Amino acid sequence: MTTIVLISCVSTKLSHKAKARDLYISPLFRMNLKYAQQFSPQQVFILSAKYGLLQLDDEIEPYDLTLNEMSARERRSWTDKVVLQLQEHCDIEKDYFVILAGEKYRRYLLPYLKSYEVPLSGLPIGKQLQFLKEKMERG
């Protein structure tokens, strides 16, 4: 089974163009990226409010946009774009998805995915960081 990890973007970014993996600089994003490797994924993507689905090496400009400020209709439209992008890279019917993203990033996406887990579901940011730190220490 192919494992795909999806990590949501964060507001803390570099101030210049960079690879997606380097642009997002918050501790939560950094720890999610490290944690993602524990799943031995075939691919890790970033769910970007502006760009939709990003590969880690995509070069992008910084931006100031979040799904948290979008209407439900805008988030549905964003999800439609992400699903199309996902279908270019993976099989949403057969692949296993690990979703390291907040509720607004995953709400409309989950019904499209047949097999997934959301390890940080329901945890506030502080608890997510604690969970990730413990997972990293255990390796």
KOLMI-481747 format. One record per atom (N, C-alpha, C): residue in three letters; residue number from 1; atom name; y, x, z. Coordinates in steps of 0.02 Angstrom, whole numbers, plus 32768, in hexadecimal, padded with zeros to 4 digits. Each point is the difference from the previous one (the first is absolute). Example, Ala and Ser with C-alpha at 12.3 -4.5 7.8 and 13.67 -1.06 7.14 Angstrom:
// residues 2
NODE / ala / 1 / N / 7EE4 / 8294 / 8186
NODE / ala / 1 / CA / 803B / 7FD3 / 8000
NODE / ala / 1 / C / 803C / 802D / 8000
NODE / ser / 2 / N / 8035 / 7FEE / 7FDC
NODE / ser / 2 / CA / 803B / 802A / 8003
NODE / ser / 2 / C / 8037 / 7FD9 / 8025
This chain:
// residues 139
NODE / met / 1 / N / 7FC5 / 802A / 8000
NODE / met / 1 / CA / 803B / 7FD6 / 8000
NODE / met / 1 / C / 803F / 802C / 8000
NODE / thr / 2 / N / 8030 / 7FEE / 7FD8
NODE / thr / 2 / CA / 803E / 8025 / 7FFC
NODE / thr / 2 / C / 8030 / 7FE9 / 8036
NODE / thr / 3 / N / 801C / 802F / 8025
NODE / thr / 3 / CA / 8030 / 7FEF / 8034
NODE / thr / 3 / C / 8046 / 8013 / 7FE9
NODE / ile / 4 / N / 802E / 7FD0 / 8008
NODE / ile / 4 / CA / 8046 / 8008 / 7FEE
NODE / ile / 4 / C / 8029 / 7FF2 / 803F
NODE / val / 5 / N / 8030 / 802C / 800F
NODE / val / 5 / CA / 802C / 7FF5 / 8039
NODE / val / 5 / C / 8045 / 7FEE / 7FE6
NODE / leu / 6 / N / 801D / 7FCC / 801E
NODE / leu / 6 / CA / 8044 / 7FEA / 7FEF
NODE / leu / 6 / C / 802C / 800A / 803E
NODE / ile / 7 / N / 8036 / 8025 / 7FF8
NODE / ile / 7 / CA / 802E / 800E / 8038
NODE / ile / 7 / C / 8045 / 7FE4 / 7FEC
NODE / ser / 8 / N / 8020 / 7FDD / 802E
NODE / ser / 8 / CA / 8041 / 7FE5 / 7FEE
NODE / ser / 8 / C / 8036 / 8035 / 8005
NODE / cys / 9 / N / 8034 / 7FF7 / 7FD8
NODE / cys / 9 / CA / 803A / 802C / 8002
NODE / cys / 9 / C / 8024 / 7FF6 / 8043
NODE / val / 10 / N / 802E / 802C / 800E
NODE / val / 10 / CA / 8028 / 7FFC / 803E
NODE / val / 10 / C / 804A / 800D / 7FEE
NODE / ser / 11 / N / 802B / 7FED / 802D
NODE / ser / 11 / CA / 8048 / 8007 / 7FF1
NODE / ser / 11 / C / 8019 / 8048 / 8006
NODE / thr / 12 / N / 7FDE / 802A / 8028
NODE / thr / 12 / CA / 8017 / 8045 / 800A
NODE / thr / 12 / C / 7FE8 / 802B / 7FC6
NODE / lys / 13 / N / 8030 / 8017 / 7FD7
NODE / lys / 13 / CA / 7FEF / 8025 / 7FC4
NODE / lys / 13 / C / 802D / 803D / 7FFA
NODE / leu / 14 / N / 7FE9 / 802F / 7FD6
NODE / leu / 14 / CA / 802B / 8037 / 7FED
NODE / leu / 14 / C / 803B / 7FE4 / 7FD9
NODE / ser / 15 / N / 8034 / 8027 / 7FF8
NODE / ser / 15 / CA / 803C / 7FE8 / 7FDD
NODE / ser / 15 / C / 8001 / 8014 / 7FB6
NODE / his / 16 / N / 7FC8 / 801C / 7FE8
NODE / his / 16 / CA / 7FFD / 8016 / 7FBA
NODE / his / 16 / C / 7FBD / 7FEE / 7FE1
NODE / lys / 17 / N / 7FFC / 8004 / 7FBF
NODE / lys / 17 / CA / 7FC3 / 7FF1 / 7FDB
NODE / lys / 17 / C / 7FC8 / 802E / 8019
NODE / ala / 18 / N / 7FC4 / 7FE3 / 8007
NODE / ala / 18 / CA / 7FC7 / 8027 / 8018
NODE / ala / 18 / C / 7FBF / 7FDB / 7FED
NODE / lys / 19 / N / 7FC8 / 8023 / 8008
NODE / lys / 19 / CA / 7FC0 / 7FDE / 7FF9
NODE / lys / 19 / C / 7FFB / 7FCC / 8036
NODE / ala / 20 / N / 7FE0 / 7FC8 / 7FF0
NODE / ala / 20 / CA / 7FFB / 7FC8 / 8030
NODE / ala / 20 / C / 7FE3 / 8017 / 8043
NODE / arg / 21 / N / 7FCD / 802B / 7FFE
NODE / arg / 21 / CA / 7FE0 / 8017 / 803E
NODE / arg / 21 / C / 8032 / 8025 / 802D
NODE / asp / 22 / N / 8034 / 801E / 7FE3
NODE / asp / 22 / CA / 8031 / 8027 / 8025
NODE / asp / 22 / C / 8040 / 7FDA / 800F
NODE / leu / 23 / N / 800E / 7FCB / 7FD9
NODE / leu / 23 / CA / 803F / 7FDC / 8007
NODE / leu / 23 / C / 8005 / 7FDB / 8043
NODE / tyr / 24 / N / 7FC9 / 7FE2 / 8015
NODE / tyr / 24 / CA / 7FFF / 7FD9 / 803E
NODE / tyr / 24 / C / 7FF2 / 802F / 803A
NODE / ile / 25 / N / 802F / 8001 / 8031
NODE / ile / 25 / CA / 7FFB / 8034 / 8033
NODE / ile / 25 / C / 7FF9 / 7FE6 / 8047
NODE / ser / 26 / N / 7FF3 / 7FC0 / 8009
NODE / ser / 26 / CA / 7FF9 / 7FE6 / 8045
NODE / ser / 26 / C / 7FBE / 8017 / 801D
NODE / pro / 27 / N / 7FFD / 8006 / 8043
NODE / pro / 27 / CA / 7FC0 / 8013 / 8020
NODE / pro / 27 / C / 7FC9 / 7FCE / 7FEF
NODE / leu / 28 / N / 800F / 7FC0 / 7FFC
NODE / leu / 28 / CA / 7FCD / 7FCE / 7FF1
NODE / leu / 28 / C / 7FE2 / 800C / 7FBA
NODE / phe / 29 / N / 802A / 800C / 7FCF
NODE / phe / 29 / CA / 7FE7 / 800D / 7FBD
NODE / phe / 29 / C / 7FD6 / 803F / 7FFE
NODE / arg / 30 / N / 8019 / 8036 / 801F
NODE / arg / 30 / CA / 7FDC / 8040 / 8001
NODE / arg / 30 / C / 7FBB / 7FF8 / 8020
NODE / met / 31 / N / 7FFE / 7FDC / 8038
NODE / met / 31 / CA / 7FC0 / 7FF7 / 8023
NODE / met / 31 / C / 7FD1 / 7FD2 / 7FD8
NODE / asn / 32 / N / 801C / 7FCC / 7FDF
NODE / asn / 32 / CA / 7FD6 / 7FD5 / 7FD6
NODE / asn / 32 / C / 7FE2 / 8028 / 7FC7
NODE / leu / 33 / N / 8027 / 802D / 7FE3
NODE / leu / 33 / CA / 7FE7 / 802A / 7FC9
NODE / leu / 33 / C / 7FC7 / 802D / 8017
NODE / lys / 34 / N / 8007 / 801D / 803B
NODE / lys / 34 / CA / 7FCA / 802A / 801C
NODE / lys / 34 / C / 7FC2 / 7FD5 / 8010
NODE / tyr / 35 / N / 800D / 7FC7 / 8020
NODE / tyr / 35 / CA / 7FC9 / 7FD2 / 8013
NODE / tyr / 35 / C / 7FDA / 7FE9 / 7FC2
NODE / ala / 36 / N / 8023 / 7FF5 / 7FCA
NODE / ala / 36 / CA / 7FE0 / 7FE8 / 7FC2
NODE / ala / 36 / C / 7FC8 / 802F / 7FEB
NODE / gln / 37 / N / 8008 / 8041 / 800B
NODE / gln / 37 / CA / 7FCD / 8030 / 7FEA
NODE / gln / 37 / C / 7FBE / 7FF7 / 8025
NODE / gln / 38 / N / 8001 / 7FE2 / 803B
NODE / gln / 38 / CA / 7FC2 / 7FF5 / 8026
NODE / gln / 38 / C / 7FD1 / 7FCF / 7FDD
NODE / phe / 39 / N / 801B / 7FD9 / 7FD1
NODE / phe / 39 / CA / 7FD7 / 7FD0 / 7FDC
NODE / phe / 39 / C / 7FE1 / 801F / 7FC1
NODE / ser / 40 / N / 800F / 8040 / 7FF4
NODE / ser / 40 / CA / 7FE9 / 8022 / 7FC2
NODE / ser / 40 / C / 800E / 7FD5 / 7FC3
NODE / pro / 41 / N / 803F / 7FEB / 7FF8
NODE / pro / 41 / CA / 800F / 7FD2 / 7FC9
NODE / pro / 41 / C / 7FFF / 8023 / 7FBC
NODE / gln / 42 / N / 7FF0 / 7FD9 / 7FCD
NODE / gln / 42 / CA / 8005 / 8019 / 7FBC
NODE / gln / 42 / C / 804A / 8004 / 7FED
NODE / gln / 43 / N / 8028 / 7FD2 / 801B
NODE / gln / 43 / CA / 8047 / 8000 / 7FF2
NODE / gln / 43 / C / 8027 / 7FE5 / 803B
NODE / val / 44 / N / 803D / 8019 / 8008
NODE / val / 44 / CA / 802F / 7FE7 / 8031
NODE / val / 44 / C / 803E / 7FEC / 7FD8
NODE / phe / 45 / N / 8017 / 7FC3 / 800C
NODE / phe / 45 / CA / 803C / 7FE8 / 7FE0
NODE / phe / 45 / C / 8033 / 7FEC / 8034
NODE / ile / 46 / N / 803F / 8001 / 7FEC
NODE / ile / 46 / CA / 8036 / 7FE9 / 802C
NODE / ile / 46 / C / 8019 / 7FBE / 7FE4
NODE / leu / 47 / N / 8007 / 7FCF / 802D
NODE / leu / 47 / CA / 801D / 7FC0 / 7FEE
NODE / leu / 47 / C / 804B / 8006 / 8009
NODE / ser / 48 / N / 8025 / 8004 / 7FCA
NODE / ser / 48 / CA / 8048 / 800A / 8001
NODE / ser / 48 / C / 8025 / 7FBF / 7FF1
NODE / ala / 49 / N / 8030 / 7FEF / 802B
NODE / ala / 49 / CA / 8027 / 7FC4 / 7FF5
NODE / ala / 49 / C / 8024 / 8001 / 7FBD
NODE / lys / 50 / N / 8014 / 803B / 7FEB
NODE / lys / 50 / CA / 8025 / 8006 / 7FC0
NODE / lys / 50 / C / 7FD2 / 8009 / 7FC4
NODE / tyr / 51 / N / 7FD0 / 802D / 8006
NODE / tyr / 51 / CA / 7FD8 / 8014 / 7FC7
NODE / tyr / 51 / C / 7FBC / 7FDC / 7FFA
NODE / gly / 52 / N / 7FED / 7FDB / 8033
NODE / gly / 52 / CA / 7FBE / 7FE1 / 8000
NODE / gly / 52 / C / 7FCC / 8032 / 8018
NODE / leu / 53 / N / 7FD1 / 8011 / 7FD5
NODE / leu / 53 / CA / 7FCA / 802E / 8012
NODE / leu / 53 / C / 8013 / 8047 / 7FE9
NODE / leu / 54 / N / 7FFD / 802F / 802E
NODE / leu / 54 / CA / 8010 / 8046 / 7FEF
NODE / leu / 54 / C / 7FC3 / 802B / 800D
NODE / gln / 55 / N / 7FF6 / 8031 / 7FD3
NODE / gln / 55 / CA / 7FD0 / 8035 / 800E
NODE / gln / 55 / C / 8025 / 8035 / 8028
NODE / leu / 56 / N / 7FDB / 8026 / 8027
NODE / leu / 56 / CA / 801F / 8030 / 802D
NODE / leu / 56 / C / 802B / 8033 / 7FDC
NODE / asp / 57 / N / 7FEF / 8012 / 7FC3
NODE / asp / 57 / CA / 8025 / 8034 / 7FDC
NODE / asp / 57 / C / 8036 / 7FE3 / 7FD2
NODE / asp / 58 / N / 800A / 7FBF / 8000
NODE / asp / 58 / CA / 8037 / 7FE2 / 7FD8
NODE / asp / 58 / C / 8042 / 801A / 801A
NODE / glu / 59 / N / 802A / 8017 / 7FD3
NODE / glu / 59 / CA / 8044 / 8018 / 8013
NODE / glu / 59 / C / 802F / 7FC4 / 7FFF
NODE / ile / 60 / N / 8020 / 7FF3 / 8038
NODE / ile / 60 / CA / 802C / 7FC6 / 8004
NODE / ile / 60 / C / 8041 / 8011 / 8024
NODE / glu / 61 / N / 8032 / 7FD7 / 7FF3
NODE / glu / 61 / CA / 8041 / 8007 / 8022
NODE / glu / 61 / C / 7FFC / 7FD9 / 8042
NODE / pro / 62 / N / 8026 / 8016 / 8032
NODE / pro / 62 / CA / 8003 / 7FD8 / 803D
NODE / pro / 62 / C / 8021 / 7FBC / 7FF2
NODE / tyr / 63 / N / 7FF1 / 7FCF / 8029
NODE / tyr / 63 / CA / 801A / 7FBD / 7FF6
NODE / tyr / 63 / C / 8007 / 7FDE / 8044
NODE / asp / 64 / N / 8025 / 7FCA / 8001
NODE / asp / 64 / CA / 800A / 7FDA / 803D
NODE / asp / 64 / C / 7FEB / 7FB8 / 7FF3
NODE / leu / 65 / N / 7FBF / 7FF3 / 8007
NODE / leu / 65 / CA / 7FE6 / 7FBD / 7FF3
NODE / leu / 65 / C / 7FC1 / 7FF7 / 802A
NODE / thr / 66 / N / 7FF8 / 7FC6 / 801C
NODE / thr / 66 / CA / 7FC5 / 7FF2 / 8029
NODE / thr / 66 / C / 7FE8 / 7FB8 / 7FF3
NODE / leu / 67 / N / 7FC0 / 7FF5 / 8005
NODE / leu / 67 / CA / 7FE6 / 7FBC / 7FF9
NODE / leu / 67 / C / 8017 / 7FD5 / 803A
NODE / asn / 68 / N / 8010 / 801E / 8038
NODE / asn / 68 / CA / 8015 / 7FDA / 803B
NODE / asn / 68 / C / 803F / 7FD7 / 7FF3
NODE / glu / 69 / N / 8028 / 8015 / 7FCF
NODE / glu / 69 / CA / 803E / 7FDB / 7FF0
NODE / glu / 69 / C / 7FF8 / 7FD3 / 7FC4
NODE / met / 70 / N / 7FC5 / 7FFD / 7FE3
NODE / met / 70 / CA / 7FF4 / 7FD6 / 7FC4
NODE / met / 70 / C / 7FE8 / 7FBA / 8015
NODE / ser / 71 / N / 800F / 7FD1 / 7FD4
NODE / ser / 71 / CA / 7FE7 / 7FBB / 800B
NODE / ser / 71 / C / 7FB5 / 7FFF / 7FF0
NODE / ala / 72 / N / 7FE0 / 7FCA / 8014
NODE / ala / 72 / CA / 7FB8 / 7FF9 / 7FF1
NODE / ala / 72 / C / 7FF5 / 8001 / 7FB5
NODE / arg / 73 / N / 802C / 7FE1 / 7FD9
NODE / arg / 73 / CA / 7FF9 / 8000 / 7FB8
NODE / arg / 73 / C / 8005 / 8046 / 7FE3
NODE / glu / 74 / N / 802F / 8027 / 8019
NODE / glu / 74 / CA / 8008 / 8046 / 7FE9
NODE / glu / 74 / C / 7FC3 / 802A / 8013
NODE / arg / 75 / N / 7FE4 / 7FF4 / 803C
NODE / arg / 75 / CA / 7FC5 / 8025 / 8015
NODE / arg / 75 / C / 7FC3 / 7FEC / 7FD5
NODE / arg / 76 / N / 7FFB / 7FC1 / 7FED
NODE / arg / 76 / CA / 7FC9 / 7FEB / 7FD4
NODE / arg / 76 / C / 8007 / 8022 / 7FBC
NODE / ser / 77 / N / 803C / 8003 / 7FE6
NODE / ser / 77 / CA / 800D / 8021 / 7FC0
NODE / ser / 77 / C / 7FEE / 804B / 8005
NODE / trp / 78 / N / 8014 / 801F / 8038
NODE / trp / 78 / CA / 7FF0 / 8047 / 800C
NODE / trp / 78 / C / 7FB4 / 8009 / 8001
NODE / thr / 79 / N / 7FDD / 7FD2 / 8022
NODE / thr / 79 / CA / 7FB7 / 8004 / 8004
NODE / thr / 79 / C / 7FE0 / 7FFB / 7FBB
NODE / asp / 80 / N / 8019 / 7FD2 / 7FD7
NODE / asp / 80 / CA / 7FE4 / 7FF9 / 7FBC
NODE / asp / 80 / C / 8006 / 8042 / 7FDA
NODE / lys / 81 / N / 8038 / 8022 / 8007
NODE / lys / 81 / CA / 800B / 8040 / 7FE0
NODE / lys / 81 / C / 7FCE / 8034 / 801B
NODE / val / 82 / N / 7FF7 / 8002 / 8042
NODE / val / 82 / CA / 7FD3 / 8030 / 801F
NODE / val / 82 / C / 7FB7 / 7FF3 / 7FEA
NODE / val / 83 / N / 7FED / 7FC1 / 7FFC
NODE / val / 83 / CA / 7FBB / 7FF0 / 7FEB
NODE / val / 83 / C / 7FF4 / 8019 / 7FB9
NODE / leu / 84 / N / 8030 / 7FF6 / 7FD4
NODE / leu / 84 / CA / 7FF8 / 8019 / 7FBB
NODE / leu / 84 / C / 7FFB / 804C / 8000
NODE / gln / 85 / N / 8029 / 8021 / 8029
NODE / gln / 85 / CA / 7FFD / 8049 / 8004
NODE / gln / 85 / C / 7FBD / 8018 / 801D
NODE / leu / 86 / N / 7FE8 / 7FDD / 8033
NODE / leu / 86 / CA / 7FBF / 8012 / 801E
NODE / leu / 86 / C / 7FC8 / 7FFA / 7FCC
NODE / gln / 87 / N / 8003 / 7FCC / 7FD8
NODE / gln / 87 / CA / 7FCB / 7FF5 / 7FCF
NODE / gln / 87 / C / 7FFE / 8037 / 7FCC
NODE / glu / 88 / N / 8036 / 8024 / 7FF7
NODE / glu / 88 / CA / 8001 / 8039 / 7FD1
NODE / glu / 88 / C / 7FD9 / 803B / 801D
NODE / his / 89 / N / 7FFA / 8004 / 8042
NODE / his / 89 / CA / 7FE3 / 803B / 8021
NODE / his / 89 / C / 7FBD / 7FF2 / 8023
NODE / cys / 90 / N / 7FF2 / 7FC2 / 800F
NODE / cys / 90 / CA / 7FC3 / 7FF2 / 8026
NODE / cys / 90 / C / 7FE6 / 7FBA / 7FF1
NODE / asp / 91 / N / 7FC7 / 7FF1 / 801E
NODE / asp / 91 / CA / 7FDF / 7FC0 / 7FF6
NODE / asp / 91 / C / 800B / 7FD7 / 803F
NODE / ile / 92 / N / 802F / 7FD1 / 7FFE
NODE / ile / 92 / CA / 8011 / 7FDC / 803E
NODE / ile / 92 / C / 7FC7 / 7FD1 / 8015
NODE / glu / 93 / N / 7FD1 / 7FF5 / 7FD4
NODE / glu / 93 / CA / 7FC5 / 7FD7 / 8012
NODE / glu / 93 / C / 7FCC / 8028 / 8026
NODE / lys / 94 / N / 7FFA / 8041 / 7FF0
NODE / lys / 94 / CA / 7FC8 / 8028 / 801A
NODE / lys / 94 / C / 8015 / 8037 / 8031
NODE / asp / 95 / N / 803C / 8019 / 7FF9
NODE / asp / 95 / CA / 8015 / 8037 / 802B
NODE / asp / 95 / C / 800E / 7FE8 / 8047
NODE / tyr / 96 / N / 7FFB / 802F / 802F
NODE / tyr / 96 / CA / 800D / 7FF3 / 8046
NODE / tyr / 96 / C / 8045 / 801B / 8011
NODE / phe / 97 / N / 802B / 7FD6 / 801C
NODE / phe / 97 / CA / 8045 / 8012 / 800E
NODE / phe / 97 / C / 800C / 8007 / 804B
NODE / val / 98 / N / 8020 / 8037 / 8013
NODE / val / 98 / CA / 8018 / 8009 / 8044
NODE / val / 98 / C / 804C / 7FF9 / 7FFC
NODE / ile / 99 / N / 801A / 7FCF / 8024
NODE / ile / 99 / CA / 8047 / 7FF1 / 7FF9
NODE / ile / 99 / C / 8026 / 8014 / 803F
NODE / leu / 100 / N / 802B / 8031 / 7FF8
NODE / leu / 100 / CA / 802A / 8019 / 8036
NODE / leu / 100 / C / 8047 / 7FEA / 7FF0
NODE / ala / 101 / N / 800B / 7FBF / 8008
NODE / ala / 101 / CA / 8040 / 7FE2 / 7FED
NODE / ala / 101 / C / 800D / 7FC3 / 802B
NODE / gly / 102 / N / 803F / 7FF2 / 8009
NODE / gly / 102 / CA / 8014 / 7FC7 / 8028
NODE / gly / 102 / C / 7FEF / 7FBD / 7FE0
NODE / glu / 103 / N / 8007 / 7FCC / 8026
NODE / glu / 103 / CA / 7FEE / 7FBC / 7FEB
NODE / glu / 103 / C / 8024 / 7FEB / 7FC0
NODE / lys / 104 / N / 803E / 800F / 7FFA
NODE / lys / 104 / CA / 8026 / 7FEA / 7FC5
NODE / lys / 104 / C / 7FE6 / 8023 / 7FC0
NODE / tyr / 105 / N / 7FE7 / 803C / 8008
NODE / tyr / 105 / CA / 7FE6 / 8025 / 7FC6
NODE / tyr / 105 / C / 7FBA / 7FE9 / 7FEC
NODE / arg / 106 / N / 7FDD / 7FE2 / 802E
NODE / arg / 106 / CA / 7FBA / 7FEE / 7FF1
NODE / arg / 106 / C / 7FF3 / 7FB5 / 7FFA
NODE / arg / 107 / N / 802C / 7FD6 / 8019
NODE / arg / 107 / CA / 7FF3 / 7FB8 / 8004
NODE / arg / 107 / C / 7FE7 / 7FE3 / 7FBE
NODE / tyr / 108 / N / 8024 / 800A / 7FCA
NODE / tyr / 108 / CA / 7FED / 7FE2 / 7FC0
NODE / tyr / 108 / C / 7FCF / 802C / 7FD9
NODE / leu / 109 / N / 7FF7 / 803D / 8016
NODE / leu / 109 / CA / 7FD2 / 802E / 7FDE
NODE / leu / 109 / C / 7FB7 / 7FF5 / 8014
NODE / leu / 110 / N / 7FF4 / 7FF3 / 803F
NODE / leu / 110 / CA / 7FBB / 7FFB / 801A
NODE / leu / 110 / C / 7FD5 / 7FCD / 7FDA
NODE / pro / 111 / N / 801B / 7FC5 / 7FED
NODE / pro / 111 / CA / 7FD4 / 7FD1 / 7FDD
NODE / pro / 111 / C / 7FE4 / 801B / 7FBD
NODE / tyr / 112 / N / 8020 / 8032 / 7FE4
NODE / tyr / 112 / CA / 7FE8 / 801D / 7FC1
NODE / tyr / 112 / C / 7FC8 / 8032 / 800B
NODE / leu / 113 / N / 7FFA / 801A / 803C
NODE / leu / 113 / CA / 7FD0 / 8034 / 800F
NODE / leu / 113 / C / 7FC1 / 7FE2 / 801F
NODE / lys / 114 / N / 7FC7 / 8014 / 7FE7
NODE / lys / 114 / CA / 7FC1 / 7FE4 / 8018
NODE / lys / 114 / C / 7FE6 / 8024 / 803F
NODE / ser / 115 / N / 8010 / 8041 / 8005
NODE / ser / 115 / CA / 7FE4 / 8028 / 8036
NODE / ser / 115 / C / 8036 / 802D / 801C
NODE / tyr / 116 / N / 8012 / 7FF5 / 803F
NODE / tyr / 116 / CA / 8036 / 8028 / 801E
NODE / tyr / 116 / C / 7FFC / 8000 / 804B
NODE / glu / 117 / N / 8026 / 802E / 801E
NODE / glu / 117 / CA / 800B / 8001 / 8048
NODE / glu / 117 / C / 8049 / 8011 / 800C
NODE / val / 118 / N / 801A / 7FE8 / 8039
NODE / val / 118 / CA / 8045 / 800D / 8013
NODE / val / 118 / C / 7FFE / 801B / 8048
NODE / pro / 119 / N / 7FF4 / 8043 / 8007
NODE / pro / 119 / CA / 7FF5 / 801D / 8042
NODE / pro / 119 / C / 8039 / 7FF7 / 8032
NODE / leu / 120 / N / 803E / 7FFB / 7FE8
NODE / leu / 120 / CA / 8039 / 7FFC / 802D
NODE / leu / 120 / C / 801B / 7FB9 / 8008
NODE / ser / 121 / N / 7FDB / 7FD0 / 7FE9
NODE / ser / 121 / CA / 8016 / 7FBA / 8001
NODE / ser / 121 / C / 8014 / 7FEA / 8046
NODE / gly / 122 / N / 803A / 7FE1 / 8006
NODE / gly / 122 / CA / 8016 / 7FE4 / 803F
NODE / gly / 122 / C / 801F / 8032 / 8031
NODE / leu / 123 / N / 7FFF / 8040 / 7FEF
NODE / leu / 123 / CA / 801C / 8032 / 802D
NODE / leu / 123 / C / 804A / 800D / 7FF2
NODE / pro / 124 / N / 802B / 7FFF / 8033
NODE / pro / 124 / CA / 8046 / 8014 / 7FF5
NODE / pro / 124 / C / 8002 / 804B / 7FEF
NODE / ile / 125 / N / 8038 / 8016 / 7FE6
NODE / ile / 125 / CA / 8005 / 8046 / 7FE7
NODE / ile / 125 / C / 7FEB / 8033 / 8034
NODE / gly / 126 / N / 8017 / 7FF9 / 803D
NODE / gly / 126 / CA / 7FEE / 802F / 8035
NODE / gly / 126 / C / 7FB5 / 8005 / 800A
NODE / lys / 127 / N / 7FDF / 7FC6 / 8000
NODE / lys / 127 / CA / 7FB7 / 7FFE / 8008
NODE / lys / 127 / C / 7FDD / 801D / 7FC3
NODE / gln / 128 / N / 801D / 7FF5 / 7FC4
NODE / gln / 128 / CA / 7FE3 / 801D / 7FC4
NODE / gln / 128 / C / 8002 / 804D / 8005
NODE / leu / 129 / N / 8039 / 801A / 8015
NODE / leu / 129 / CA / 8006 / 8049 / 8008
NODE / leu / 129 / C / 7FCE / 801A / 8032
NODE / gln / 130 / N / 7FF8 / 7FDC / 8038
NODE / gln / 130 / CA / 7FD0 / 8014 / 8034
NODE / gln / 130 / C / 7FB8 / 8000 / 7FE3
NODE / phe / 131 / N / 7FEF / 7FCA / 7FDD
NODE / phe / 131 / CA / 7FBE / 7FFA / 7FE1
NODE / phe / 131 / C / 7FF3 / 803A / 7FD0
NODE / leu / 132 / N / 8031 / 800E / 7FD5
NODE / leu / 132 / CA / 7FF9 / 8035 / 7FCE
NODE / leu / 132 / C / 7FFB / 8045 / 8021
NODE / lys / 133 / N / 8028 / 800A / 8034
NODE / lys / 133 / CA / 7FFE / 8040 / 8024
NODE / lys / 133 / C / 7FBA / 800B / 801E
NODE / glu / 134 / N / 7FE4 / 7FCC / 801E
NODE / glu / 134 / CA / 7FBD / 8006 / 801E
NODE / glu / 134 / C / 7FCC / 800D / 7FC9
NODE / lys / 135 / N / 8006 / 7FDF / 7FC7
NODE / lys / 135 / CA / 7FD0 / 800C / 7FC9
NODE / lys / 135 / C / 8005 / 8047 / 7FE6
NODE / met / 136 / N / 803C / 801A / 7FFD
NODE / met / 136 / CA / 800A / 8045 / 7FE7
NODE / met / 136 / C / 7FE2 / 8032 / 8031
NODE / glu / 137 / N / 8009 / 7FF4 / 8041
NODE / glu / 137 / CA / 7FE7 / 802E / 8033
NODE / glu / 137 / C / 7FB4 / 8002 / 7FFF
NODE / arg / 138 / N / 7FE1 / 7FC6 / 7FF3
NODE / arg / 138 / CA / 7FB7 / 7FFD / 7FFD
NODE / arg / 138 / C / 7FE4 / 801C / 7FBF
NODE / gly / 139 / N / 802D / 8000 / 7FCE
NODE / gly / 139 / CA / 7FEB / 8019 / 7FBE
NODE / gly / 139 / C / 7FD5 / 7FCF / 7FDD
